Amino acid sequence: MATSKKIKGNFNLTIGIIDDRDDQRETLKTNLELSIPKNWEVIDTQPLQSVRDYPCWITENDVALILLDERLNEQGRKGRYASYKGHELVDFIRKSFPTFPIFVITAYPKDPDLIERFKDVEEIIDRTEFYKKKDGYVPRFLRAAQKFVEAHHAELEKLSELAEKIAKGNASKNELSDMKAIQGKFGLIFVPEIVEERESWISKFNEKISGLEKLETEIEKYLKTKKSK
Protein backbone atom coordinates (compact mmCIF):
# COMPACT_ATOMS: atom_id res chain seq x y z
CA MET A 1 0.00 0.00 0.00
CA ALA A 2 1.04 3.62 -0.42
CA THR A 3 2.90 5.27 2.45
CA SER A 4 1.78 8.89 2.24
CA LYS A 5 0.28 10.88 5.11
CA LYS A 6 -3.22 10.04 6.23
CA ILE A 7 -6.59 11.74 6.57
CA LYS A 8 -9.34 10.68 8.97
CA GLY A 9 -8.11 7.24 9.85
CA ASN A 10 -6.01 5.30 7.37
CA PHE A 11 -6.85 6.62 3.92
CA ASN A 12 -4.08 8.39 1.98
CA LEU A 13 -4.35 11.63 0.02
CA THR A 14 -2.61 10.84 -3.23
CA ILE A 15 -2.70 12.48 -6.67
CA GLY A 16 -1.84 10.25 -9.62
CA ILE A 17 -0.30 11.55 -12.85
CA ILE A 18 -0.50 9.50 -16.06
CA ASP A 19 1.56 10.67 -19.03
CA ASP A 20 3.74 8.88 -21.58
CA ARG A 21 6.31 11.69 -21.74
CA ASP A 22 8.80 11.57 -18.86
CA ASP A 23 9.65 15.27 -19.07
CA GLN A 24 6.02 16.42 -18.94
CA ARG A 25 5.17 14.01 -16.14
CA GLU A 26 8.15 15.00 -14.01
CA THR A 27 7.57 18.73 -14.55
CA LEU A 28 3.93 18.43 -13.51
CA LYS A 29 4.84 16.33 -10.46
CA THR A 30 7.50 18.81 -9.32
CA ASN A 31 5.11 21.75 -9.68
CA LEU A 32 2.41 19.99 -7.71
CA GLU A 33 4.77 18.93 -4.92
CA LEU A 34 5.76 22.57 -4.45
CA SER A 35 2.11 23.61 -4.20
CA ILE A 36 0.30 20.93 -2.19
CA PRO A 37 0.08 20.53 1.62
CA LYS A 38 2.49 18.16 3.38
CA ASN A 39 -0.22 15.59 4.01
CA TRP A 40 -0.53 14.97 0.26
CA GLU A 41 1.56 12.76 -2.02
CA VAL A 42 2.01 12.82 -5.80
CA ILE A 43 2.80 9.64 -7.71
CA ASP A 44 3.29 9.30 -11.45
CA THR A 45 3.43 6.54 -14.03
CA GLN A 46 3.81 5.95 -17.72
CA PRO A 47 0.66 4.49 -19.28
CA LEU A 48 0.06 0.97 -17.98
CA GLN A 49 -0.07 -1.92 -20.41
CA SER A 50 -3.87 -2.07 -20.47
CA VAL A 51 -6.73 0.15 -19.33
CA ARG A 52 -7.83 -2.85 -17.26
CA ASP A 53 -4.76 -2.39 -15.04
CA TYR A 54 -5.83 1.01 -13.69
CA PRO A 55 -8.56 0.13 -11.14
CA CYS A 56 -6.07 -1.98 -9.18
CA TRP A 57 -3.39 0.71 -9.55
CA ILE A 58 -5.80 3.31 -8.18
CA THR A 59 -6.85 1.13 -5.24
CA GLU A 60 -3.39 -0.18 -4.34
CA ASN A 61 -1.91 3.34 -4.31
CA ASP A 62 -4.90 5.02 -2.63
CA VAL A 63 -5.15 7.49 -5.51
CA ALA A 64 -7.84 10.10 -4.85
CA LEU A 65 -7.55 12.05 -8.12
CA ILE A 66 -6.00 11.52 -11.56
CA LEU A 67 -4.32 14.09 -13.82
CA LEU A 68 -4.33 12.57 -17.28
CA ASP A 69 -2.77 13.40 -20.64
CA GLU A 70 -4.77 12.78 -23.83
CA ARG A 71 -1.99 11.60 -26.14
CA LEU A 72 -0.74 8.58 -24.18
CA ASN A 73 0.48 6.77 -27.28
CA GLU A 74 3.17 9.18 -28.51
CA GLN A 75 6.22 8.16 -26.50
CA GLY A 76 7.01 5.01 -24.57
CA ARG A 77 9.84 3.53 -22.55
CA LYS A 78 12.17 1.42 -24.75
CA GLY A 79 9.88 1.75 -27.76
CA ARG A 80 6.74 0.44 -26.00
CA TYR A 81 3.72 2.64 -26.65
CA ALA A 82 0.25 2.65 -25.14
CA SER A 83 -2.43 1.21 -27.41
CA TYR A 84 -5.02 3.68 -26.09
CA LYS A 85 -5.51 7.41 -25.63
CA GLY A 86 -6.59 9.42 -22.61
CA HIS A 87 -10.26 9.60 -23.59
CA GLU A 88 -10.37 5.79 -23.86
CA LEU A 89 -8.94 5.51 -20.36
CA VAL A 90 -11.58 7.98 -19.15
CA ASP A 91 -14.28 5.69 -20.57
CA PHE A 92 -12.88 2.69 -18.71
CA ILE A 93 -12.29 4.45 -15.39
CA ARG A 94 -15.80 5.84 -15.43
CA LYS A 95 -17.18 2.28 -15.61
CA SER A 96 -15.13 1.35 -12.55
CA PHE A 97 -15.28 4.58 -10.53
CA PRO A 98 -18.35 6.63 -11.58
CA THR A 99 -17.60 9.58 -9.25
CA PHE A 100 -13.80 9.50 -9.27
CA PRO A 101 -12.20 12.94 -10.00
CA ILE A 102 -10.39 13.09 -13.36
CA PHE A 103 -8.74 16.20 -14.81
CA VAL A 104 -7.21 16.10 -18.29
CA ILE A 105 -4.11 18.28 -18.78
CA THR A 106 -3.12 18.25 -22.44
CA ALA A 107 -1.63 20.21 -25.32
CA TYR A 108 -4.67 19.10 -27.35
CA PRO A 109 -7.70 20.37 -25.41
CA LYS A 110 -9.76 20.68 -28.60
CA ASP A 111 -9.27 17.06 -29.65
CA PRO A 112 -12.75 15.93 -30.90
CA ASP A 113 -12.65 12.58 -29.07
CA LEU A 114 -11.68 14.33 -25.85
CA ILE A 115 -14.35 17.00 -26.24
CA GLU A 116 -16.95 14.22 -26.46
CA ARG A 117 -15.88 13.17 -22.94
CA PHE A 118 -16.28 16.67 -21.48
CA LYS A 119 -19.20 15.46 -19.38
CA ASP A 120 -17.14 12.58 -17.98
CA VAL A 121 -14.24 14.61 -16.56
CA GLU A 122 -13.97 17.45 -14.07
CA GLU A 123 -12.21 19.64 -16.63
CA ILE A 124 -10.09 19.60 -19.79
CA ILE A 125 -7.14 21.94 -19.22
CA ASP A 126 -4.70 23.32 -21.76
CA ARG A 127 -1.20 22.44 -20.50
CA THR A 128 0.16 25.95 -21.09
CA GLU A 129 -2.82 27.52 -19.33
CA PHE A 130 -2.36 25.21 -16.36
CA TYR A 131 1.14 26.53 -15.64
CA LYS A 132 -0.06 30.10 -16.06
CA LYS A 133 -2.89 29.56 -13.58
CA LYS A 134 -1.40 26.82 -11.40
CA ASP A 135 -2.18 28.63 -8.15
CA GLY A 136 -5.84 28.56 -9.08
CA TYR A 137 -6.01 25.01 -10.39
CA VAL A 138 -4.19 23.20 -7.58
CA PRO A 139 -6.71 24.14 -4.84
CA ARG A 140 -9.46 22.88 -7.15
CA PHE A 141 -7.66 19.56 -7.52
CA LEU A 142 -7.34 19.24 -3.76
CA ARG A 143 -10.98 20.10 -3.10
CA ALA A 144 -12.21 17.57 -5.68
CA ALA A 145 -10.01 14.80 -4.29
CA GLN A 146 -10.79 15.54 -0.65
CA LYS A 147 -14.52 15.70 -1.35
CA PHE A 148 -14.35 12.26 -3.00
CA VAL A 149 -12.29 10.79 -0.16
CA GLU A 150 -14.46 12.22 2.62
CA ALA A 151 -17.66 11.08 0.89
CA HIS A 152 -16.43 7.52 0.47
CA HIS A 153 -13.69 7.22 3.09
CA ALA A 154 -15.13 4.32 5.08
CA GLU A 155 -15.87 2.27 1.97
CA LEU A 156 -12.50 3.06 0.39
CA GLU A 157 -10.64 2.14 3.57
CA LYS A 158 -12.56 -1.13 3.82
CA LEU A 159 -11.99 -1.77 0.11
CA SER A 160 -8.22 -1.43 0.52
CA GLU A 161 -8.22 -3.86 3.46
CA LEU A 162 -10.38 -6.41 1.66
CA ALA A 163 -8.43 -6.17 -1.61
CA GLU A 164 -5.24 -6.91 0.33
CA LYS A 165 -6.85 -9.91 2.05
CA ILE A 166 -8.16 -11.27 -1.24
CA ALA A 167 -4.76 -10.87 -2.87
CA LYS A 168 -3.18 -12.84 0.00
CA GLY A 169 -5.93 -15.46 -0.01
CA ASN A 170 -7.05 -14.65 3.55
CA ALA A 171 -10.57 -13.34 2.86
CA SER A 172 -13.53 -15.10 4.50
CA LYS A 173 -16.90 -15.66 2.80
CA ASN A 174 -18.35 -12.73 4.75
CA GLU A 175 -15.50 -10.49 3.65
CA LEU A 176 -16.01 -11.51 0.03
CA SER A 177 -19.69 -10.58 0.46
CA ASP A 178 -18.67 -7.22 1.92
CA MET A 179 -16.40 -6.68 -1.09
CA LYS A 180 -19.28 -7.36 -3.47
CA ALA A 181 -21.45 -4.87 -1.58
CA ILE A 182 -18.82 -2.14 -1.89
CA GLN A 183 -18.29 -3.15 -5.50
CA GLY A 184 -21.98 -2.59 -6.19
CA LYS A 185 -21.93 0.83 -4.56
CA PHE A 186 -18.94 2.06 -6.57
CA GLY A 187 -19.74 0.19 -9.76
CA LEU A 188 -16.38 -1.60 -9.54
CA ILE A 189 -15.63 -4.27 -12.13
CA PHE A 190 -12.11 -5.33 -11.23
CA VAL A 191 -12.75 -7.27 -8.03
CA PRO A 192 -14.30 -10.33 -9.71
CA GLU A 193 -11.31 -10.46 -12.06
CA ILE A 194 -8.92 -10.62 -9.10
CA VAL A 195 -10.98 -13.35 -7.46
CA GLU A 196 -11.33 -15.32 -10.70
CA GLU A 197 -7.60 -15.12 -11.37
CA ARG A 198 -6.84 -16.27 -7.84
CA GLU A 199 -9.40 -19.08 -7.97
CA SER A 200 -8.00 -20.21 -11.33
CA TRP A 201 -4.49 -20.25 -9.86
CA ILE A 202 -5.67 -22.18 -6.79
CA SER A 203 -7.50 -24.68 -9.00
CA LYS A 204 -4.36 -25.32 -11.08
CA PHE A 205 -2.26 -25.52 -7.92
CA ASN A 206 -4.61 -28.06 -6.38
CA GLU A 207 -4.51 -30.12 -9.56
CA LYS A 208 -0.72 -30.25 -9.36
CA ILE A 209 -0.84 -31.17 -5.67
CA SER A 210 -3.32 -33.96 -6.42
CA GLY A 211 -1.04 -35.22 -9.16
CA LEU A 212 1.94 -35.24 -6.80
CA GLU A 213 -0.05 -37.03 -4.11
CA LYS A 214 -1.09 -39.68 -6.64
CA LEU A 215 2.52 -40.08 -7.75
CA GLU A 216 3.63 -40.37 -4.12
CA THR A 217 1.06 -43.12 -3.49
CA GLU A 218 2.21 -45.04 -6.57
CA ILE A 219 5.85 -44.76 -5.48
CA GLU A 220 4.99 -46.04 -2.00
CA LYS A 221 3.12 -49.00 -3.50
CA TYR A 222 6.05 -49.76 -5.77
CA LEU A 223 8.53 -49.64 -2.86
CA LYS A 224 6.32 -51.92 -0.74
CA THR A 225 6.05 -54.37 -3.61
CA LYS A 226 9.84 -54.41 -4.03
CA LYS A 227 10.40 -54.99 -0.31
CA SER A 228 8.00 -57.92 -0.25
CA LYS A 229 9.92 -59.72 -3.03
C-alpha positions as semicolon CSV with decimal commas, in nm:
position;residue;x (nm);y (nm);z (nm)
1;M;0,000;0,000;0,000
2;A;0,104;0,362;-0,042
3;T;0,290;0,527;0,245
4;S;0,178;0,889;0,224
5;K;0,028;1,088;0,511
6;K;-0,322;1,004;0,623
7;I;-0,659;1,174;0,657
8;K;-0,934;1,068;0,897
9;G;-0,811;0,724;0,985
10;N;-0,601;0,530;0,737
11;F;-0,685;0,662;0,392
12;N;-0,408;0,839;0,198
13;L;-0,435;1,163;0,002
14;T;-0,261;1,084;-0,323
15;I;-0,270;1,248;-0,667
16;G;-0,184;1,025;-0,962
17;I;-0,030;1,155;-1,285
18;I;-0,050;0,950;-1,606
19;D;0,156;1,067;-1,903
20;D;0,374;0,888;-2,158
21;R;0,631;1,169;-2,174
22;D;0,880;1,157;-1,886
23;D;0,965;1,527;-1,907
24;Q;0,602;1,642;-1,894
25;R;0,517;1,401;-1,614
26;E;0,815;1,500;-1,401
27;T;0,757;1,873;-1,455
28;L;0,393;1,843;-1,351
29;K;0,484;1,633;-1,046
30;T;0,750;1,881;-0,932
31;N;0,511;2,175;-0,968
32;L;0,241;1,999;-0,771
33;E;0,477;1,893;-0,492
34;L;0,576;2,257;-0,445
35;S;0,211;2,361;-0,420
36;I;0,030;2,093;-0,219
37;P;0,008;2,053;0,162
38;K;0,249;1,816;0,338
39;N;-0,022;1,559;0,401
40;W;-0,053;1,497;0,026
41;E;0,156;1,276;-0,202
42;V;0,201;1,282;-0,580
43;I;0,280;0,964;-0,771
44;D;0,329;0,930;-1,145
45;T;0,343;0,654;-1,403
46;Q;0,381;0,595;-1,772
47;P;0,066;0,449;-1,928
48;L;0,006;0,097;-1,798
49;Q;-0,007;-0,192;-2,041
50;S;-0,387;-0,207;-2,047
51;V;-0,673;0,015;-1,933
52;R;-0,783;-0,285;-1,726
53;D;-0,476;-0,239;-1,504
54;Y;-0,583;0,101;-1,369
55;P;-0,856;0,013;-1,114
56;C;-0,607;-0,198;-0,918
57;W;-0,339;0,071;-0,955
58;I;-0,580;0,331;-0,818
59;T;-0,685;0,113;-0,524
60;E;-0,339;-0,018;-0,434
61;N;-0,191;0,334;-0,431
62;D;-0,490;0,502;-0,263
63;V;-0,515;0,749;-0,551
64;A;-0,784;1,010;-0,485
65;L;-0,755;1,205;-0,812
66;I;-0,600;1,152;-1,156
67;L;-0,432;1,409;-1,382
68;L;-0,433;1,257;-1,728
69;D;-0,277;1,340;-2,064
70;E;-0,477;1,278;-2,383
71;R;-0,199;1,160;-2,614
72;L;-0,074;0,858;-2,418
73;N;0,048;0,677;-2,728
74;E;0,317;0,918;-2,851
75;Q;0,622;0,816;-2,650
76;G;0,701;0,501;-2,457
77;R;0,984;0,353;-2,255
78;K;1,217;0,142;-2,475
79;G;0,988;0,175;-2,776
80;R;0,674;0,044;-2,600
81;Y;0,372;0,264;-2,665
82;A;0,025;0,265;-2,514
83;S;-0,243;0,121;-2,741
84;Y;-0,502;0,368;-2,609
85;K;-0,551;0,741;-2,563
86;G;-0,659;0,942;-2,261
87;H;-1,026;0,960;-2,359
88;E;-1,037;0,579;-2,386
89;L;-0,894;0,551;-2,036
90;V;-1,158;0,798;-1,915
91;D;-1,428;0,569;-2,057
92;F;-1,288;0,269;-1,871
93;I;-1,229;0,445;-1,539
94;R;-1,580;0,584;-1,543
95;K;-1,718;0,228;-1,561
96;S;-1,513;0,135;-1,255
97;F;-1,528;0,458;-1,053
98;P;-1,835;0,663;-1,158
99;T;-1,760;0,958;-0,925
100;F;-1,380;0,950;-0,927
101;P;-1,220;1,294;-1,000
102;I;-1,039;1,309;-1,336
103;F;-0,874;1,620;-1,481
104;V;-0,721;1,610;-1,829
105;I;-0,411;1,828;-1,878
106;T;-0,312;1,825;-2,244
107;A;-0,163;2,021;-2,532
108;Y;-0,467;1,910;-2,735
109;P;-0,770;2,037;-2,541
110;K;-0,976;2,068;-2,860
111;D;-0,927;1,706;-2,965
112;P;-1,275;1,593;-3,090
113;D;-1,265;1,258;-2,907
114;L;-1,168;1,433;-2,585
115;I;-1,435;1,700;-2,624
116;E;-1,695;1,422;-2,646
117;R;-1,588;1,317;-2,294
118;F;-1,628;1,667;-2,148
119;K;-1,920;1,546;-1,938
120;D;-1,714;1,258;-1,798
121;V;-1,424;1,461;-1,656
122;E;-1,397;1,745;-1,407
123;E;-1,221;1,964;-1,663
124;I;-1,009;1,960;-1,979
125;I;-0,714;2,194;-1,922
126;D;-0,470;2,332;-2,176
127;R;-0,120;2,244;-2,050
128;T;0,016;2,595;-2,109
129;E;-0,282;2,752;-1,933
130;F;-0,236;2,521;-1,636
131;Y;0,114;2,653;-1,564
132;K;-0,006;3,010;-1,606
133;K;-0,289;2,956;-1,358
134;K;-0,140;2,682;-1,140
135;D;-0,218;2,863;-0,815
136;G;-0,584;2,856;-0,908
137;Y;-0,601;2,501;-1,039
138;V;-0,419;2,320;-0,758
139;P;-0,671;2,414;-0,484
140;R;-0,946;2,288;-0,715
141;F;-0,766;1,956;-0,752
142;L;-0,734;1,924;-0,376
143;R;-1,098;2,010;-0,310
144;A;-1,221;1,757;-0,568
145;A;-1,001;1,480;-0,429
146;Q;-1,079;1,554;-0,065
147;K;-1,452;1,570;-0,135
148;F;-1,435;1,226;-0,300
149;V;-1,229;1,079;-0,016
150;E;-1,446;1,222;0,262
151;A;-1,766;1,108;0,089
152;H;-1,643;0,752;0,047
153;H;-1,369;0,722;0,309
154;A;-1,513;0,432;0,508
155;E;-1,587;0,227;0,197
156;L;-1,250;0,306;0,039
157;E;-1,064;0,214;0,357
158;K;-1,256;-0,113;0,382
159;L;-1,199;-0,177;0,011
160;S;-0,822;-0,143;0,052
161;E;-0,822;-0,386;0,346
162;L;-1,038;-0,641;0,166
163;A;-0,843;-0,617;-0,161
164;E;-0,524;-0,691;0,033
165;K;-0,685;-0,991;0,205
166;I;-0,816;-1,127;-0,124
167;A;-0,476;-1,087;-0,287
168;K;-0,318;-1,284;0,000
169;G;-0,593;-1,546;-0,001
170;N;-0,705;-1,465;0,355
171;A;-1,057;-1,334;0,286
172;S;-1,353;-1,510;0,450
173;K;-1,690;-1,566;0,280
174;N;-1,835;-1,273;0,475
175;E;-1,550;-1,049;0,365
176;L;-1,601;-1,151;0,003
177;S;-1,969;-1,058;0,046
178;D;-1,867;-0,722;0,192
179;M;-1,640;-0,668;-0,109
180;K;-1,928;-0,736;-0,347
181;A;-2,145;-0,487;-0,158
182;I;-1,882;-0,214;-0,189
183;Q;-1,829;-0,315;-0,550
184;G;-2,198;-0,259;-0,619
185;K;-2,193;0,083;-0,456
186;F;-1,894;0,206;-0,657
187;G;-1,974;0,019;-0,976
188;L;-1,638;-0,160;-0,954
189;I;-1,563;-0,427;-1,213
190;F;-1,211;-0,533;-1,123
191;V;-1,275;-0,727;-0,803
192;P;-1,430;-1,033;-0,971
193;E;-1,131;-1,046;-1,206
194;I;-0,892;-1,062;-0,910
195;V;-1,098;-1,335;-0,746
196;E;-1,133;-1,532;-1,070
197;E;-0,760;-1,512;-1,137
198;R;-0,684;-1,627;-0,784
199;E;-0,940;-1,908;-0,797
200;S;-0,800;-2,021;-1,133
201;W;-0,449;-2,025;-0,986
202;I;-0,567;-2,218;-0,679
203;S;-0,750;-2,468;-0,900
204;K;-0,436;-2,532;-1,108
205;F;-0,226;-2,552;-0,792
206;N;-0,461;-2,806;-0,638
207;E;-0,451;-3,012;-0,956
208;K;-0,072;-3,025;-0,936
209;I;-0,084;-3,117;-0,567
210;S;-0,332;-3,396;-0,642
211;G;-0,104;-3,522;-0,916
212;L;0,194;-3,524;-0,680
213;E;-0,005;-3,703;-0,411
214;K;-0,109;-3,968;-0,664
215;L;0,252;-4,008;-0,775
216;E;0,363;-4,037;-0,412
217;T;0,106;-4,312;-0,349
218;E;0,221;-4,504;-0,657
219;I;0,585;-4,476;-0,548
220;E;0,499;-4,604;-0,200
221;K;0,312;-4,900;-0,350
222;Y;0,605;-4,976;-0,577
223;L;0,853;-4,964;-0,286
224;K;0,632;-5,192;-0,074
225;T;0,605;-5,437;-0,361
226;K;0,984;-5,441;-0,403
227;K;1,040;-5,499;-0,031
228;S;0,800;-5,792;-0,025
229;K;0,992;-5,972;-0,303
